[in-house]
């Protein structure tokens, strides 16, 4: 027997730069129609849009290392948008209002899923955040790897997208 989840309830991040990260995340979450549930000098927790983002300050004695997406742990996480236009709006907001480091502007990523469109940026700690849109049922729909007549699971994944050996 299996369980069919209803998404991710919340994501908790720890910041080495809370003076910049907490306002960054509160503004980003506000733009994503989330509301602040907790705001304190060392924590911000926003909820809405069927998820929650909690960001807290790392203790002073644990702020010695920057985030490294290639170390064990979080590589990045991705919000699912409802349209390509929403991805474009997020890009404009994070670039202009938050002055985020843009890893890549909105671009086609159909090598990952049919119609995949995304923007990738970093928060003040260097944590990578993606916002994507995939039309229809993505990999479960027509043309998807797990859809009718699909190729099935890929054997590889990388900058070129999903690949077969």
Secondary structure, 3 states (H helix, E strand, C coil): CCCCCCCCCCEEEEECCHHHHHHHHHHHHHHCCCEEEEEECCEEEEEECCEEEEEEECCHHHCCCCCCCCCCCCCEEEEECCCHHHHHHHHHHHHHCCCCEEEEEEEECCCCCCCCEEEEEECCCCCEEEEEECCCCHHHCCCCCCCCCCCCCCCEEECCEEECC
